Amino acid sequence: MNALNAMLKAAACGLGALAITAVMSWTFVATTATAPSLRPVAQMARLTIQQRHVWFGQSQPAVLVD
C-alpha cells in the first residue's frame, strides 16, 4: 500500500509539473508571437565607439586628500 501511495503521489506531482510547464510555455509563445497584420521592421545594429586613452590605468591622475 505504501508503494502505491508513493507512485500515485509521484504521478500527481509529475502531471502537475507538466500542466504548469504547458501553461507557462503557451503564455510565453502567445505573448512573444508577432501580430499577423504587422509587417516586421528590419532592425539595424548601431555601432558606437568610445574614445579610449592611449595609456593604461586611470584616465586622470590620482588626487591625495588629507
PQR file of N, CA, C, O and H, with PARSE charges and radii, in Angstrom:
ATOM      1  N   MET A   1       0.821  -1.192   0.000 -0.4000 1.5000
ATOM      2  CA  MET A   1       0.000   0.000   0.000 -0.0000 2.0000
ATOM      3  C   MET A   1       0.871   1.264   0.000  0.5500 1.7000
ATOM      4  O   MET A   1       0.532   2.265  -0.632 -0.5500 1.4000
ATOM      5  N   ASN A   2       1.994   1.200   0.719 -0.4000 1.5000
ATOM      6  CA  ASN A   2       2.880   2.353   0.814 -0.0000 2.0000
ATOM      7  C   ASN A   2       3.507   2.663  -0.546  0.5500 1.7000
ATOM      8  O   ASN A   2       3.640   3.831  -0.909 -0.5500 1.4000
ATOM      9  H   ASN A   2       2.270   0.387   1.232  0.4000 1.0000
ATOM     10  N   ALA A   3       3.888   1.645  -1.293 -0.4000 1.5000
ATOM     11  CA  ALA A   3       4.481   1.846  -2.614 -0.0000 2.0000
ATOM     12  C   ALA A   3       3.452   2.417  -3.580  0.5500 1.7000
ATOM     13  O   ALA A   3       3.787   3.238  -4.434 -0.5500 1.4000
ATOM     14  H   ALA A   3       3.780   0.695  -0.999  0.4000 1.0000
ATOM     15  N   LEU A   4       2.189   1.981  -3.446 -0.4000 1.5000
ATOM     16  CA  LEU A   4       1.128   2.500  -4.306 -0.0000 2.0000
ATOM     17  C   LEU A   4       0.885   3.974  -4.036  0.5500 1.7000
ATOM     18  O   LEU A   4       0.690   4.756  -4.967 -0.5500 1.4000
ATOM     19  H   LEU A   4       1.917   1.314  -2.752  0.4000 1.0000
ATOM     20  N   ASN A   5       0.896   4.355  -2.767 -0.4000 1.5000
ATOM     21  CA  ASN A   5       0.714   5.772  -2.415 -0.0000 2.0000
ATOM     22  C   ASN A   5       1.871   6.617  -2.949  0.5500 1.7000
ATOM     23  O   ASN A   5       1.658   7.727  -3.436 -0.5500 1.4000
ATOM     24  H   ASN A   5       1.054   3.719  -2.011  0.4000 1.0000
ATOM     25  N   ALA A   6       3.076   6.099  -2.858 -0.4000 1.5000
ATOM     26  CA  ALA A   6       4.238   6.835  -3.358 -0.0000 2.0000
ATOM     27  C   ALA A   6       4.166   6.992  -4.875  0.5500 1.7000
ATOM     28  O   ALA A   6       4.518   8.039  -5.418 -0.5500 1.4000
ATOM     29  H   ALA A   6       3.249   5.197  -2.462  0.4000 1.0000
ATOM     30  N   MET A   7       3.701   5.926  -5.559 -0.4000 1.5000
ATOM     31  CA  MET A   7       3.570   6.010  -7.025 -0.0000 2.0000
ATOM     32  C   MET A   7       2.496   7.015  -7.412  0.5500 1.7000
ATOM     33  O   MET A   7       2.685   7.801  -8.341 -0.5500 1.4000
ATOM     34  H   MET A   7       3.415   5.076  -5.118  0.4000 1.0000
ATOM     35  N   LEU A   8       1.380   6.996  -6.711 -0.4000 1.5000
ATOM     36  CA  LEU A   8       0.310   7.948  -7.014 -0.0000 2.0000
ATOM     37  C   LEU A   8       0.738   9.385  -6.736  0.5500 1.7000
ATOM     38  O   LEU A   8       0.390  10.296  -7.486 -0.5500 1.4000
ATOM     39  H   LEU A   8       1.227   6.358  -5.957  0.4000 1.0000
ATOM     40  N   LYS A   9       1.488   9.585  -5.663 -0.4000 1.5000
ATOM     41  CA  LYS A   9       1.987  10.921  -5.328 -0.0000 2.0000
ATOM     42  C   LYS A   9       2.977  11.405  -6.388  0.5500 1.7000
ATOM     43  O   LYS A   9       2.941  12.568  -6.791 -0.5500 1.4000
ATOM     44  H   LYS A   9       1.770   8.845  -5.053  0.4000 1.0000
ATOM     45  N   ALA A  10       3.852  10.520  -6.834 -0.4000 1.5000
ATOM     46  CA  ALA A  10       4.821  10.887  -7.864 -0.0000 2.0000
ATOM     47  C   ALA A  10       4.121  11.182  -9.182  0.5500 1.7000
ATOM     48  O   ALA A  10       4.504  12.112  -9.891 -0.5500 1.4000
ATOM     49  H   ALA A  10       3.881   9.576  -6.507  0.4000 1.0000
ATOM     50  N   ALA A  11       3.098  10.399  -9.518 -0.4000 1.5000
ATOM     51  CA  ALA A  11       2.353  10.650 -10.763 -0.0000 2.0000
ATOM     52  C   ALA A  11       1.600  11.967 -10.695  0.5500 1.7000
ATOM     53  O   ALA A  11       1.562  12.709 -11.676 -0.5500 1.4000
ATOM     54  H   ALA A  11       2.787   9.644  -8.941  0.4000 1.0000
ATOM     55  N   ALA A  12       1.003  12.267  -9.553 -0.4000 1.5000
ATOM     56  CA  ALA A  12       0.272  13.527  -9.400 -0.0000 2.0000
ATOM     57  C   ALA A  12       1.218  14.720  -9.492  0.5500 1.7000
ATOM     58  O   ALA A  12       0.889  15.727 -10.120 -0.5500 1.4000
ATOM     59  H   ALA A  12       1.034  11.665  -8.755  0.4000 1.0000
ATOM     60  N   CYS A  13       2.381  14.613  -8.873 -0.4000 1.5000
ATOM     61  CA  CYS A  13       3.363  15.704  -8.954 -0.0000 2.0000
ATOM     62  C   CYS A  13       3.875  15.864 -10.382  0.5500 1.7000
ATOM     63  O   CYS A  13       4.056  16.984 -10.859 -0.5500 1.4000
ATOM     64  H   CYS A  13       2.648  13.796  -8.363  0.4000 1.0000
ATOM     65  N   GLY A  14       4.104  14.753 -11.056 -0.4000 1.5000
ATOM     66  CA  GLY A  14       4.565  14.827 -12.439 -0.0000 2.0000
ATOM     67  C   GLY A  14       3.536  15.454 -13.354  0.5500 1.7000
ATOM     68  O   GLY A  14       3.878  16.279 -14.201 -0.5500 1.4000
ATOM     69  H   GLY A  14       3.956  13.843 -10.669  0.4000 1.0000
ATOM     70  N   LEU A  15       2.271  15.070 -13.193 -0.4000 1.5000
ATOM     71  CA  LEU A  15       1.215  15.669 -14.015 -0.0000 2.0000
ATOM     72  C   LEU A  15       1.047  17.158 -13.716  0.5500 1.7000
ATOM     73  O   LEU A  15       0.810  17.960 -14.619 -0.5500 1.4000
ATOM     74  H   LEU A  15       1.994  14.399 -12.505  0.4000 1.0000
ATOM     75  N   GLY A  16       1.172  17.515 -12.443 -0.4000 1.5000
ATOM     76  CA  GLY A  16       1.091  18.932 -12.085 -0.0000 2.0000
ATOM     77  C   GLY A  16       2.226  19.730 -12.700  0.5500 1.7000
ATOM     78  O   GLY A  16       2.015  20.836 -13.197 -0.5500 1.4000
ATOM     79  H   GLY A  16       1.364  16.863 -11.710  0.4000 1.0000
ATOM     80  N   ALA A  17       3.418  19.178 -12.669 -0.4000 1.5000
ATOM     81  CA  ALA A  17       4.569  19.863 -13.262 -0.0000 2.0000
ATOM     82  C   ALA A  17       4.408  20.002 -14.768  0.5500 1.7000
ATOM     83  O   ALA A  17       4.739  21.039 -15.343 -0.5500 1.4000
ATOM     84  H   ALA A  17       3.590  18.279 -12.265  0.4000 1.0000
ATOM     85  N   LEU A  18       3.895  18.949 -15.408 -0.4000 1.5000
ATOM     86  CA  LEU A  18       3.653  19.040 -16.855 -0.0000 2.0000
ATOM     87  C   LEU A  18       2.583  20.073 -17.184  0.5500 1.7000
ATOM     88  O   LEU A  18       2.709  20.798 -18.171 -0.5500 1.4000
ATOM     89  H   LEU A  18       3.625  18.106 -14.941  0.4000 1.0000
ATOM     90  N   ALA A  19       1.540  20.150 -16.379 -0.4000 1.5000
ATOM     91  CA  ALA A  19       0.484  21.127 -16.620 -0.0000 2.0000
ATOM     92  C   ALA A  19       1.009  22.552 -16.456  0.5500 1.7000
ATOM     93  O   ALA A  19       0.709  23.424 -17.271 -0.5500 1.4000
ATOM     94  H   ALA A  19       1.437  19.561 -15.577  0.4000 1.0000
ATOM     95  N   ILE A  20       1.782  22.783 -15.414 -0.4000 1.5000
ATOM     96  CA  ILE A  20       2.346  24.124 -15.190 -0.0000 2.0000
ATOM     97  C   ILE A  20       3.292  24.492 -16.329  0.5500 1.7000
ATOM     98  O   ILE A  20       3.268  25.624 -16.814 -0.5500 1.4000
ATOM     99  H   ILE A  20       2.025  22.074 -14.752  0.4000 1.0000
ATOM    100  N   THR A  21       4.118  23.551 -16.754 -0.4000 1.5000
ATOM    101  CA  THR A  21       5.050  23.809 -17.847 -0.0000 2.0000
ATOM    102  C   THR A  21       4.306  24.110 -19.140  0.5500 1.7000
ATOM    103  O   THR A  21       4.692  25.010 -19.886 -0.5500 1.4000
ATOM    104  H   THR A  21       4.137  22.633 -16.360  0.4000 1.0000
ATOM    105  N   ALA A  22       3.236  23.357 -19.410 -0.4000 1.5000
ATOM    106  CA  ALA A  22       2.468  23.587 -20.633 -0.0000 2.0000
ATOM    107  C   ALA A  22       1.805  24.957 -20.632  0.5500 1.7000
ATOM    108  O   ALA A  22       1.804  25.647 -21.652 -0.5500 1.4000
ATOM    109  H   ALA A  22       2.923  22.626 -18.805  0.4000 1.0000
ATOM    110  N   VAL A  23       1.242  25.354 -19.498 -0.4000 1.5000
ATOM    111  CA  VAL A  23       0.577  26.660 -19.415 -0.0000 2.0000
ATOM    112  C   VAL A  23       1.592  27.788 -19.556  0.5500 1.7000
ATOM    113  O   VAL A  23       1.341  28.757 -20.272 -0.5500 1.4000
ATOM    114  H   VAL A  23       1.243  24.794 -18.670  0.4000 1.0000
ATOM    115  N   MET A  24       2.727  27.674 -18.885 -0.4000 1.5000
ATOM    116  CA  MET A  24       3.734  28.726 -18.975 -0.0000 2.0000
ATOM    117  C   MET A  24       4.321  28.811 -20.380  0.5500 1.7000
ATOM    118  O   MET A  24       4.590  29.905 -20.875 -0.5500 1.4000
ATOM    119  H   MET A  24       2.931  26.886 -18.304  0.4000 1.0000
ATOM    120  N   SER A  25       4.520  27.665 -21.022 -0.4000 1.5000
ATOM    121  CA  SER A  25       5.036  27.675 -22.387 -0.0000 2.0000
ATOM    122  C   SER A  25       4.040  28.318 -23.337  0.5500 1.7000
ATOM    123  O   SER A  25       4.427  29.102 -24.203 -0.5500 1.4000
ATOM    124  H   SER A  25       4.301  26.776 -20.619  0.4000 1.0000
ATOM    125  N   TRP A  26       2.765  27.994 -23.183 -0.4000 1.5000
ATOM    126  CA  TRP A  26       1.748  28.566 -24.060 -0.0000 2.0000
ATOM    127  C   TRP A  26       1.647  30.084 -23.869  0.5500 1.7000
ATOM    128  O   TRP A  26       1.517  30.815 -24.851 -0.5500 1.4000
ATOM    129  H   TRP A  26       2.451  27.357 -22.479  0.4000 1.0000
ATOM    130  N   THR A  27       1.704  30.566 -22.631 -0.4000 1.5000
ATOM    131  CA  THR A  27       1.623  32.012 -22.412 -0.0000 2.0000
ATOM    132  C   THR A  27       2.859  32.710 -22.964  0.5500 1.7000
ATOM    133  O   THR A  27       2.756  33.826 -23.473 -0.5500 1.4000
ATOM    134  H   THR A  27       1.810  29.973 -21.833  0.4000 1.0000
ATOM    135  N   PHE A  28       4.034  32.068 -22.873 -0.4000 1.5000
ATOM    136  CA  PHE A  28       5.239  32.665 -23.437 -0.0000 2.0000
ATOM    137  C   PHE A  28       5.129  32.777 -24.949  0.5500 1.7000
ATOM    138  O   PHE A  28       5.454  33.816 -25.524 -0.5500 1.4000
ATOM    139  H   PHE A  28       4.117  31.161 -22.460  0.4000 1.0000
ATOM    140  N   VAL A  29       4.675  31.721 -25.588 -0.4000 1.5000
ATOM    141  CA  VAL A  29       4.530  31.742 -27.042 -0.0000 2.0000
ATOM    142  C   VAL A  29       3.478  32.765 -27.455  0.5500 1.7000
ATOM    143  O   VAL A  29       3.659  33.476 -28.444 -0.5500 1.4000
ATOM    144  H   VAL A  29       4.410  30.877 -25.121  0.4000 1.0000
ATOM    145  N   ALA A  30       2.386  32.844 -26.710 -0.4000 1.5000
ATOM    146  CA  ALA A  30       1.312  33.777 -27.058 -0.0000 2.0000
ATOM    147  C   ALA A  30       1.750  35.232 -26.893  0.5500 1.7000
ATOM    148  O   ALA A  30       1.351  36.085 -27.686 -0.5500 1.4000
ATOM    149  H   ALA A  30       2.238  32.267 -25.906  0.4000 1.0000
ATOM    150  N   THR A  31       2.555  35.526 -25.889 -0.4000 1.5000
ATOM    151  CA  THR A  31       2.950  36.918 -25.668 -0.0000 2.0000
ATOM    152  C   THR A  31       4.093  37.356 -26.575  0.5500 1.7000
ATOM    153  O   THR A  31       4.236  38.547 -26.853 -0.5500 1.4000
ATOM    154  H   THR A  31       2.879  34.833 -25.245  0.4000 1.0000
ATOM    155  N   THR A  32       4.900  36.422 -27.034 -0.4000 1.5000
ATOM    156  CA  THR A  32       6.033  36.803 -27.875 -0.0000 2.0000
ATOM    157  C   THR A  32       5.748  36.633 -29.358  0.5500 1.7000
ATOM    158  O   THR A  32       6.607  36.942 -30.184 -0.5500 1.4000
ATOM    159  H   THR A  32       4.784  35.455 -26.808  0.4000 1.0000
ATOM    160  N   ALA A  33       4.577  36.154 -29.711 -0.4000 1.5000
ATOM    161  CA  ALA A  33       4.242  35.983 -31.128 -0.0000 2.0000
ATOM    162  C   ALA A  33       3.987  37.353 -31.751  0.5500 1.7000
ATOM    163  O   ALA A  33       3.449  38.245 -31.096 -0.5500 1.4000
ATOM    164  H   ALA A  33       3.880  35.903 -29.040  0.4000 1.0000
ATOM    165  N   THR A  34       4.373  37.519 -33.010 -0.4000 1.5000
ATOM    166  CA  THR A  34       4.134  38.783 -33.697 -0.0000 2.0000
ATOM    167  C   THR A  34       2.709  38.805 -34.231  0.5500 1.7000
ATOM    168  O   THR A  34       2.140  37.769 -34.574 -0.5500 1.4000
ATOM    169  H   THR A  34       4.811  36.794 -33.542  0.4000 1.0000
ATOM    170  N   ALA A  35       2.157  39.977 -34.293 -0.4000 1.5000
ATOM    171  CA  ALA A  35       0.803  40.129 -34.818 -0.0000 2.0000
ATOM    172  C   ALA A  35       0.817  39.858 -36.322  0.5500 1.7000
ATOM    173  O   ALA A  35       1.733  40.313 -37.008 -0.5500 1.4000
ATOM    174  H   ALA A  35       2.619  40.819 -34.014  0.4000 1.0000
ATOM    175  N   PRO A  36      -0.164  39.134 -36.854 -0.5600 1.5000
ATOM    176  CA  PRO A  36      -0.141  38.789 -38.269  0.2800 2.0000
ATOM    177  C   PRO A  36      -0.360  39.990 -39.191  0.5500 1.7000
ATOM    178  O   PRO A  36       0.028  39.950 -40.358 -0.5500 1.4000
ATOM    179  N   SER A  37      -0.977  41.055 -38.678 -0.4000 1.5000
ATOM    180  CA  SER A  37      -1.247  42.202 -39.541 -0.0000 2.0000
ATOM    181  C   SER A  37      -0.073  43.169 -39.635  0.5500 1.7000
ATOM    182  O   SER A  37      -0.050  44.024 -40.521 -0.5500 1.4000
ATOM    183  H   SER A  37      -1.291  41.088 -37.729  0.4000 1.0000
ATOM    184  N   LEU A  38       0.877  43.050 -38.758 -0.4000 1.5000
ATOM    185  CA  LEU A  38       2.013  43.971 -38.748 -0.0000 2.0000
ATOM    186  C   LEU A  38       3.160  43.402 -39.572  0.5500 1.7000
ATOM    187  O   LEU A  38       3.447  42.206 -39.525 -0.5500 1.4000
ATOM    188  H   LEU A  38       0.858  42.356 -38.039  0.4000 1.0000
ATOM    189  N   ARG A  39       3.802  44.276 -40.320 -0.4000 1.5000
ATOM    190  CA  ARG A  39       4.985  43.883 -41.072 -0.0000 2.0000
ATOM    191  C   ARG A  39       6.190  43.929 -40.157  0.5500 1.7000
ATOM    192  O   ARG A  39       6.333  44.887 -39.397 -0.5500 1.4000
ATOM    193  H   ARG A  39       3.568  45.247 -40.359  0.4000 1.0000
ATOM    194  N   PRO A  40       7.047  42.953 -40.194 -0.5600 1.5000
ATOM    195  CA  PRO A  40       8.247  43.036 -39.352  0.2800 2.0000
ATOM    196  C   PRO A  40       9.177  44.149 -39.827  0.5500 1.7000
ATOM    197  O   PRO A  40       9.406  44.324 -41.024 -0.5500 1.4000
ATOM    198  N   VAL A  41       9.692  44.879 -38.883 -0.4000 1.5000
ATOM    199  CA  VAL A  41      10.574  46.000 -39.182 -0.0000 2.0000
ATOM    200  C   VAL A  41      12.015  45.516 -39.091  0.5500 1.7000
ATOM    201  O   VAL A  41      12.407  44.870 -38.120 -0.5500 1.4000
ATOM    202  H   VAL A  41       9.506  44.738 -37.911  0.4000 1.0000
ATOM    203  N   ALA A  42      12.784  45.835 -40.102 -0.4000 1.5000
ATOM    204  CA  ALA A  42      14.197  45.453 -40.092 -0.0000 2.0000
ATOM    205  C   ALA A  42      14.926  46.330 -39.077  0.5500 1.7000
ATOM    206  O   ALA A  42      14.908  47.557 -39.172 -0.5500 1.4000
ATOM    207  H   ALA A  42      12.465  46.360 -40.891  0.4000 1.0000
ATOM    208  N   GLN A  43      15.548  45.701 -38.132 -0.4000 1.5000
ATOM    209  CA  GLN A  43      16.289  46.440 -37.122 -0.0000 2.0000
ATOM    210  C   GLN A  43      17.758  46.447 -37.492  0.5500 1.7000
ATOM    211  O   GLN A  43      18.312  45.438 -37.928 -0.5500 1.4000
ATOM    212  H   GLN A  43      15.562  44.704 -38.054  0.4000 1.0000
ATOM    213  N   MET A  44      18.367  47.583 -37.314 -0.4000 1.5000
ATOM    214  CA  MET A  44      19.760  47.747 -37.684 -0.0000 2.0000
ATOM    215  C   MET A  44      20.589  47.922 -36.422  0.5500 1.7000
ATOM    216  O   MET A  44      20.237  48.713 -35.547 -0.5500 1.4000
ATOM    217  H   MET A  44      17.917  48.402 -36.960  0.4000 1.0000
ATOM    218  N   ALA A  45      21.664  47.202 -36.330 -0.4000 1.5000
ATOM    219  CA  ALA A  45      22.552  47.335 -35.185 -0.0000 2.0000
ATOM    220  C   ALA A  45      23.329  48.640 -35.300  0.5500 1.7000
ATOM    221  O   ALA A  45      23.761  49.026 -36.387 -0.5500 1.4000
ATOM    222  H   ALA A  45      21.950  46.559 -37.041  0.4000 1.0000
ATOM    223  N   ARG A  46      23.498  49.302 -34.186 -0.4000 1.5000
ATOM    224  CA  ARG A  46      24.215  50.565 -34.164 -0.0000 2.0000
ATOM    225  C   ARG A  46      25.547  50.354 -33.467  0.5500 1.7000
ATOM    226  O   ARG A  46      25.601  49.858 -32.341 -0.5500 1.4000
ATOM    227  H   ARG A  46      23.147  48.989 -33.303  0.4000 1.0000
ATOM    228  N   LEU A  47      26.606  50.728 -34.137 -0.4000 1.5000
ATOM    229  CA  LEU A  47      27.939  50.552 -33.591 -0.0000 2.0000
ATOM    230  C   LEU A  47      28.410  51.873 -33.003  0.5500 1.7000
ATOM    231  O   LEU A  47      28.454  52.889 -33.697 -0.5500 1.4000
ATOM    232  H   LEU A  47      26.563  51.131 -35.051  0.4000 1.0000
ATOM    233  N   THR A  48      28.757  51.857 -31.739 -0.4000 1.5000
ATOM    234  CA  THR A  48      29.287  53.056 -31.095 -0.0000 2.0000
ATOM    235  C   THR A  48      30.691  52.742 -30.599  0.5500 1.7000
ATOM    236  O   THR A  48      30.951  51.661 -30.071 -0.5500 1.4000
ATOM    237  H   THR A  48      28.721  51.032 -31.175  0.4000 1.0000
ATOM    238  N   ILE A  49      31.565  53.676 -30.771 -0.4000 1.5000
ATOM    239  CA  ILE A  49      32.952  53.504 -30.355 -0.0000 2.0000
ATOM    240  C   ILE A  49      33.268  54.570 -29.316  0.5500 1.7000
ATOM    241  O   ILE A  49      33.123  55.765 -29.571 -0.5500 1.4000
ATOM    242  H   ILE A  49      31.354  54.554 -31.200  0.4000 1.0000
ATOM    243  N   GLN A  50      33.696  54.126 -28.154 -0.4000 1.5000
ATOM    244  CA  GLN A  50      34.097  55.076 -27.120 -0.0000 2.0000
ATOM    245  C   GLN A  50      35.567  55.390 -27.294  0.5500 1.7000
ATOM    246  O   GLN A  50      36.376  54.518 -27.614 -0.5500 1.4000
ATOM    247  H   GLN A  50      33.814  53.155 -27.947  0.4000 1.0000
ATOM    248  N   GLN A  51      35.898  56.654 -27.077 -0.4000 1.5000
ATOM    249  CA  GLN A  51      37.294  57.064 -27.166 -0.0000 2.0000
ATOM    250  C   GLN A  51      38.045  56.496 -25.971  0.5500 1.7000
ATOM    251  O   GLN A  51      37.660  56.713 -24.822 -0.5500 1.4000
ATOM    252  H   GLN A  51      35.242  57.362 -26.817  0.4000 1.0000
ATOM    253  N   ARG A  52      39.084  55.794 -26.242 -0.4000 1.5000
ATOM    254  CA  ARG A  52      39.906  55.219 -25.181 -0.0000 2.0000
ATOM    255  C   ARG A  52      41.237  55.963 -25.136  0.5500 1.7000
ATOM    256  O   ARG A  52      41.727  56.467 -26.147 -0.5500 1.4000
ATOM    257  H   ARG A  52      39.397  55.619 -27.175  0.4000 1.0000
ATOM    258  N   HIS A  53      41.792  56.016 -23.962 -0.4000 1.5000
ATOM    259  CA  HIS A  53      43.079  56.678 -23.809 -0.0000 2.0000
ATOM    260  C   HIS A  53      44.188  55.741 -24.262  0.5500 1.7000
ATOM    261  O   HIS A  53      44.045  54.518 -24.232 -0.5500 1.4000
ATOM    262  H   HIS A  53      41.394  55.607 -23.141  0.4000 1.0000
ATOM    263  N   VAL A  54      45.270  56.330 -24.672 -0.4000 1.5000
ATOM    264  CA  VAL A  54      46.377  55.555 -25.216 -0.0000 2.0000
ATOM    265  C   VAL A  54      47.101  54.785 -24.114  0.5500 1.7000
ATOM    266  O   VAL A  54      47.587  53.678 -24.346 -0.5500 1.4000
ATOM    267  H   VAL A  54      45.386  57.323 -24.697  0.4000 1.0000
ATOM    268  N   TRP A  55      47.175  55.359 -22.928 -0.4000 1.5000
ATOM    269  CA  TRP A  55      47.911  54.708 -21.863 -0.0000 2.0000
ATOM    270  C   TRP A  55      46.970  53.831 -21.030  0.5500 1.7000
ATOM    271  O   TRP A  55      45.747  53.969 -21.074 -0.5500 1.4000
ATOM    272  H   TRP A  55      46.780  56.259 -22.739  0.4000 1.0000
ATOM    273  N   PHE A  56      47.592  52.926 -20.272 -0.4000 1.5000
ATOM    274  CA  PHE A  56      46.815  52.052 -19.398 -0.0000 2.0000
ATOM    275  C   PHE A  56      46.667  52.699 -18.039  0.5500 1.7000
ATOM    276  O   PHE A  56      47.466  53.560 -17.671 -0.5500 1.4000
ATOM    277  H   PHE A  56      48.585  52.814 -20.236  0.4000 1.0000
ATOM    278  N   GLY A  57      45.664  52.300 -17.294 -0.4000 1.5000
ATOM    279  CA  GLY A  57      45.475  52.808 -15.940 -0.0000 2.0000
ATOM    280  C   GLY A  57      44.384  53.862 -15.898  0.5500 1.7000
ATOM    281  O   GLY A  57      43.446  53.836 -16.695 -0.5500 1.4000
ATOM    282  H   GLY A  57      45.015  51.601 -17.593  0.4000 1.0000
ATOM    283  N   GLN A  58      44.515  54.783 -14.965 -0.4000 1.5000
ATOM    284  CA  GLN A  58      43.482  55.802 -14.775 -0.0000 2.0000
ATOM    285  C   GLN A  58      43.602  56.876 -15.858  0.5500 1.7000
ATOM    286  O   GLN A  58      44.692  57.185 -16.339 -0.5500 1.4000
ATOM    287  H   GLN A  58      45.276  54.805 -14.317  0.4000 1.0000
ATOM    288  N   SER A  59      42.449  57.432 -16.221 -0.4000 1.5000
ATOM    289  CA  SER A  59      42.462  58.483 -17.227 -0.0000 2.0000
ATOM    290  C   SER A  59      42.874  59.834 -16.625  0.5500 1.7000
ATOM    291  O   SER A  59      43.372  60.704 -17.340 -0.5500 1.4000
ATOM    292  H   SER A  59      41.563  57.181 -15.830  0.4000 1.0000
ATOM    293  N   GLN A  60      42.669  60.010 -15.327 -0.4000 1.5000
ATOM    294  CA  GLN A  60      43.044  61.238 -14.639 -0.0000 2.0000
ATOM    295  C   GLN A  60      44.031  60.865 -13.537  0.5500 1.7000
ATOM    296  O   GLN A  60      43.955  59.767 -12.986 -0.5500 1.4000
ATOM    297  H   GLN A  60      42.264  59.304 -14.746  0.4000 1.0000
ATOM    298  N   PRO A  61      44.956  61.765 -13.209 -0.5600 1.5000
ATOM    299  CA  PRO A  61      45.880  61.453 -12.129  0.2800 2.0000
ATOM    300  C   PRO A  61      45.147  61.365 -10.775  0.5500 1.7000
ATOM    301  O   PRO A  61      44.162  62.066 -10.544 -0.5500 1.4000
ATOM    302  N   ALA A  62      45.638  60.509  -9.910 -0.4000 1.5000
ATOM    303  CA  ALA A  62      45.016  60.335  -8.599 -0.0000 2.0000
ATOM    304  C   ALA A  62      45.271  61.555  -7.738  0.5500 1.7000
ATOM    305  O   ALA A  62      46.339  62.162  -7.813 -0.5500 1.4000
ATOM    306  H   ALA A  62      46.438  59.939 -10.097  0.4000 1.0000
ATOM    307  N   VAL A  63      44.301  61.913  -6.925 -0.4000 1.5000
ATOM    308  CA  VAL A  63      44.417  63.069  -6.035 -0.0000 2.0000
ATOM    309  C   VAL A  63      44.424  62.555  -4.603  0.5500 1.7000
ATOM    310  O   VAL A  63      43.525  61.821  -4.194 -0.5500 1.4000
ATOM    311  H   VAL A  63      43.433  61.420  -6.863  0.4000 1.0000
ATOM    312  N   LEU A  64      45.437  62.942  -3.849 -0.4000 1.5000
ATOM    313  CA  LEU A  64      45.522  62.543  -2.454 -0.0000 2.0000
ATOM    314  C   LEU A  64      44.848  63.611  -1.599  0.5500 1.7000
ATOM    315  O   LEU A  64      45.134  64.799  -1.746 -0.5500 1.4000
ATOM    316  H   LEU A  64      46.168  63.538  -4.182  0.4000 1.0000
ATOM    317  N   VAL A  65      43.957  63.189  -0.709 -0.4000 1.5000
ATOM    318  CA  VAL A  65      43.239  64.126   0.158 -0.0000 2.0000
ATOM    319  C   VAL A  65      43.596  63.791   1.597  0.5500 1.7000
ATOM    320  O   VAL A  65      43.538  62.637   2.019 -0.5500 1.4000
ATOM    321  H   VAL A  65      43.725  62.223  -0.590  0.4000 1.0000
ATOM    322  N   ASP A  66      43.974  64.847   2.354 -0.4000 1.5000
ATOM    323  CA  ASP A  66      44.301  64.637   3.778 -0.0000 2.0000
ATOM    324  C   ASP A  66      43.064  64.687   4.622  0.5500 1.7000
ATOM    325  O   ASP A  66      43.142  64.532   5.841 -0.5500 1.4000
ATOM    326  H   ASP A  66      44.022  65.785   2.012  0.4000 1.0000
TER
END
